[in-house]
Amino acid sequence: MDSTGRPAESTGRVRPAESAGRARPAEPTGRSRPAESAQTLDRGLRLLHLVADAPGGLTVTEAAQRLGVGRAVVYRLVGALAEHGMVRRDPAGRLRLGVGVLHLARRAQPLLAEGALPALRRLAEQTGATAHLTVVEGGEGVALAVVEPSWTAFHVAYRTGSRHPLDRGAAGQAILAGRKGLDRPVATSGELQPGAYGVAAPVLGVPGLEASVGVVALAALDPTVVGGQVRAAAEAVASALG
């Protein structure tokens, strides 16, 4: 009733329950985005490795075929990598590594040298020869870490940063052997310095790394004995860096 004592009039309208019969739209979970991002990252890294393994560069079509994706996907990946200097296109349109890779490599080199030093020290003391870790940079072999023996009257002074062609000297030839999957030691004499003898073995099993461990001396080295020691040191370096 109202204030006059009369029954309150009904409007005849019934308000439906707000939640009855109405389905709320599903909210996006966002679960697919991380998966898509991980896939894009994986493809970008795979593309970077493909370009690094192609001395003559790759066309977009070749990259798409090897990745198993469309050309449009490769163009997007190249665009992102090029912004960071990791990939560039030469005048012929082929994909090649960019200078940004060198920047990362220089940052990583001290870590590689640090990881290899224990094995190099043992090798230098065992053989009485100068031990070294050589890596590939710009198509040449570069001495990244060098350790001299502590107990010899004289030994080869081999400077960190020394460069040489890969087809000359035991260190470079061991790297070339590693490209073929061969892990046997390589012995040379007089190829880099008259009267110097070298034995080296490739460092295998470390993704993205082309390197060798070796020794150089002013006296002839027994390839059988020293070769086994060098190979063991190369395996120790691979274990430390892998």
C-alpha positions as CSV (number, residue, x, y, z in Angstrom):
1,M,0.0,0.0,0.0
2,D,0.9,3.6,-0.5
3,S,0.7,6.4,2.1
4,T,-3.1,6.8,1.4
5,G,-3.8,3.2,2.2
6,R,-4.4,2.1,-1.4
7,P,-2.6,-0.8,-2.9
8,A,0.5,0.1,-4.8
9,E,-0.1,-0.1,-8.5
10,S,1.9,-2.7,-10.4
11,T,3.8,-1.5,-13.5
12,G,3.4,-4.8,-15.1
13,R,7.1,-4.9,-15.9
14,V,9.4,-7.5,-14.6
15,R,13.1,-6.8,-14.6
16,P,15.0,-9.9,-15.8
17,A,17.8,-11.1,-13.6
18,E,20.9,-9.6,-15.0
19,S,22.9,-12.8,-14.9
20,A,20.1,-15.2,-16.1
21,G,20.5,-16.6,-19.6
22,R,23.4,-14.3,-20.6
23,A,26.8,-15.8,-21.4
24,R,29.8,-13.6,-20.6
25,P,32.3,-13.5,-23.5
26,A,35.5,-15.5,-22.9
27,E,38.4,-13.4,-21.9
28,P,41.6,-13.9,-23.9
29,T,44.1,-16.0,-22.0
30,G,47.2,-14.8,-23.9
31,R,48.6,-18.3,-23.8
32,S,49.3,-18.4,-27.5
33,R,51.4,-15.2,-27.5
34,P,54.4,-16.7,-25.6
35,A,54.3,-19.8,-27.8
36,E,54.4,-17.6,-30.9
37,S,57.2,-15.4,-29.5
38,A,59.2,-18.5,-28.7
39,Q,58.7,-19.8,-32.3
40,T,59.8,-16.5,-33.8
41,L,62.9,-16.4,-31.6
42,D,63.7,-20.0,-32.6
43,R,63.3,-19.2,-36.3
44,G,65.4,-16.0,-35.9
45,L,68.3,-17.9,-34.3
46,R,68.1,-20.7,-36.8
47,L,68.3,-18.1,-39.6
48,L,71.3,-16.5,-38.0
49,H,73.0,-19.9,-37.8
50,L,72.2,-20.6,-41.5
51,V,73.7,-17.3,-42.6
52,A,76.8,-17.9,-40.5
53,D,77.3,-21.4,-42.1
54,A,77.0,-20.0,-45.6
55,P,80.3,-18.3,-46.6
56,G,78.7,-17.1,-49.8
57,G,75.6,-15.8,-48.2
58,L,72.0,-17.0,-48.7
59,T,69.1,-15.7,-50.8
60,V,65.7,-15.2,-49.1
61,T,64.3,-18.1,-51.1
62,E,67.1,-20.4,-49.9
63,A,66.6,-19.4,-46.3
64,A,62.9,-19.9,-46.6
65,Q,63.4,-23.4,-48.0
66,R,65.9,-24.4,-45.3
67,L,63.7,-23.0,-42.5
68,G,60.6,-24.6,-44.0
69,V,58.7,-21.3,-43.9
70,G,57.4,-18.7,-46.5
71,R,59.4,-15.9,-47.9
72,A,57.3,-13.4,-46.0
73,V,58.3,-14.9,-42.7
74,V,62.0,-14.7,-43.7
75,Y,61.6,-11.0,-44.7
76,R,60.1,-10.3,-41.2
77,L,63.0,-12.1,-39.5
78,V,65.6,-10.4,-41.6
79,G,64.1,-7.0,-40.8
80,A,64.3,-7.6,-37.0
81,L,67.8,-9.1,-37.2
82,A,69.0,-6.2,-39.4
83,E,67.8,-3.6,-36.9
84,H,70.2,-5.1,-34.4
85,G,73.1,-5.4,-36.9
86,M,73.0,-9.2,-36.9
87,V,72.2,-9.7,-40.6
88,R,72.7,-7.5,-43.7
89,R,72.0,-7.8,-47.4
90,D,74.8,-7.4,-49.8
91,P,74.5,-5.6,-53.2
92,A,73.3,-8.9,-54.8
93,G,70.6,-9.2,-52.1
94,R,72.1,-12.2,-50.4
95,L,71.9,-12.4,-46.6
96,R,75.2,-12.1,-44.7
97,L,76.3,-11.7,-41.1
98,G,76.3,-8.1,-39.8
99,V,78.8,-6.3,-37.7
100,G,76.6,-6.8,-34.6
101,V,77.7,-10.4,-34.5
102,L,81.4,-9.2,-34.2
103,H,80.4,-7.1,-31.2
104,L,78.8,-10.1,-29.5
105,A,81.8,-12.2,-30.4
106,R,84.2,-9.8,-28.8
107,R,82.1,-9.8,-25.6
108,A,82.2,-13.6,-25.5
109,Q,85.9,-14.0,-26.3
110,P,87.1,-13.2,-22.7
111,L,84.7,-15.8,-21.4
112,L,86.0,-18.4,-23.8
113,A,89.5,-17.7,-22.9
114,E,88.7,-17.9,-19.2
115,G,87.0,-21.3,-19.6
116,A,89.9,-22.7,-21.6
117,L,92.8,-21.6,-19.3
118,P,92.8,-24.5,-16.8
119,A,93.1,-27.1,-19.7
120,L,95.8,-24.9,-21.4
121,R,97.8,-24.7,-18.2
122,R,97.8,-28.4,-17.7
123,L,98.7,-29.0,-21.4
124,A,101.6,-26.5,-21.2
125,E,103.0,-28.1,-18.1
126,Q,102.6,-31.6,-19.5
127,T,104.3,-31.0,-22.8
128,G,106.8,-28.2,-21.9
129,A,105.4,-26.3,-24.9
130,T,103.4,-23.1,-25.4
131,A,99.7,-24.0,-25.4
132,H,97.0,-22.0,-27.1
133,L,93.3,-21.8,-28.0
134,T,92.7,-20.6,-31.5
135,V,89.3,-19.5,-32.8
136,V,88.0,-18.5,-36.3
137,E,87.5,-14.8,-36.9
138,G,87.1,-13.2,-40.3
139,G,88.2,-16.4,-42.0
140,E,91.5,-16.6,-40.2
141,G,92.8,-18.3,-37.1
142,V,93.3,-16.0,-34.1
143,A,95.1,-17.0,-30.9
144,L,92.5,-16.2,-28.2
145,A,94.4,-17.6,-25.2
146,V,98.0,-18.5,-24.7
147,V,99.8,-20.2,-21.8
148,E,103.6,-20.8,-21.6
149,P,105.2,-23.6,-19.5
150,S,106.7,-22.6,-16.2
151,W,109.6,-25.0,-16.0
152,T,111.4,-24.9,-19.4
153,A,114.6,-22.9,-20.1
154,F,113.2,-21.6,-23.4
155,H,109.9,-21.8,-25.3
156,V,108.0,-20.2,-28.1
157,A,106.7,-16.7,-27.4
158,Y,103.2,-16.9,-29.0
159,R,101.2,-13.7,-28.6
160,T,97.5,-13.5,-27.9
161,G,95.8,-12.0,-31.0
162,S,98.2,-13.5,-33.5
163,R,96.5,-14.2,-36.8
164,H,97.2,-16.7,-39.6
165,P,95.5,-18.4,-42.5
166,L,93.5,-21.5,-41.6
167,D,95.4,-23.6,-44.1
168,R,98.8,-22.9,-42.6
169,G,99.9,-24.3,-39.2
170,A,98.5,-27.0,-37.0
171,A,95.9,-24.8,-35.3
172,G,94.2,-23.7,-38.5
173,Q,94.4,-27.1,-40.1
174,A,92.9,-28.7,-37.0
175,I,89.9,-26.3,-37.3
176,L,89.5,-27.3,-41.0
177,A,89.6,-31.0,-40.0
178,G,86.9,-30.2,-37.3
179,R,84.6,-28.8,-40.0
180,K,84.7,-32.3,-41.6
181,G,83.9,-33.9,-38.2
182,L,87.4,-35.2,-37.8
183,D,88.8,-35.1,-34.3
184,R,92.3,-36.4,-35.0
185,P,95.4,-34.3,-34.0
186,V,97.3,-32.4,-36.8
187,A,101.1,-32.0,-36.7
188,T,103.0,-29.4,-38.8
189,S,106.6,-28.0,-38.8
190,G,107.9,-24.7,-40.0
191,E,104.6,-23.5,-41.6
192,L,104.2,-20.4,-39.5
193,Q,107.7,-19.9,-38.1
194,P,110.9,-21.6,-39.3
195,G,112.1,-24.2,-36.8
196,A,108.8,-24.3,-34.9
197,Y,106.7,-27.5,-34.5
198,G,103.0,-27.6,-33.8
199,V,100.4,-30.1,-32.8
200,A,96.7,-29.2,-32.5
201,A,93.3,-30.8,-32.3
202,P,89.8,-29.4,-33.0
203,V,87.4,-28.4,-30.3
204,L,84.1,-30.2,-31.2
205,G,80.7,-30.2,-29.7
206,V,80.3,-26.5,-28.8
207,P,77.5,-24.9,-30.9
208,G,78.7,-21.9,-32.8
209,L,82.3,-22.3,-32.0
210,E,85.1,-23.2,-34.4
211,A,88.3,-23.6,-32.5
212,S,91.3,-25.8,-31.8
213,V,93.7,-26.4,-28.9
214,G,97.4,-26.9,-29.7
215,V,101.0,-26.5,-28.7
216,V,104.0,-25.0,-30.4
217,A,107.6,-25.7,-29.6
218,L,111.1,-25.1,-30.9
219,A,112.0,-28.8,-30.7
220,A,110.3,-31.7,-32.6
221,L,107.2,-33.1,-30.8
222,D,106.1,-36.7,-30.7
223,P,102.8,-36.6,-32.6
224,T,101.6,-39.8,-30.9
225,V,102.3,-38.7,-27.3
226,V,101.7,-35.0,-27.6
227,G,98.7,-35.6,-30.0
228,G,96.9,-37.6,-27.3
229,Q,97.6,-34.8,-24.7
230,V,96.4,-32.1,-27.1
231,R,93.3,-34.1,-27.9
232,A,92.5,-34.6,-24.2
233,A,92.9,-30.9,-23.7
234,A,90.6,-30.1,-26.6
235,E,87.9,-32.3,-25.1
236,A,88.4,-30.6,-21.7
237,V,87.9,-27.2,-23.3
238,A,84.8,-28.4,-25.1
239,S,83.4,-29.7,-21.8
240,A,84.2,-26.4,-20.0
241,L,82.6,-24.3,-22.8
242,G,79.7,-26.6,-23.8
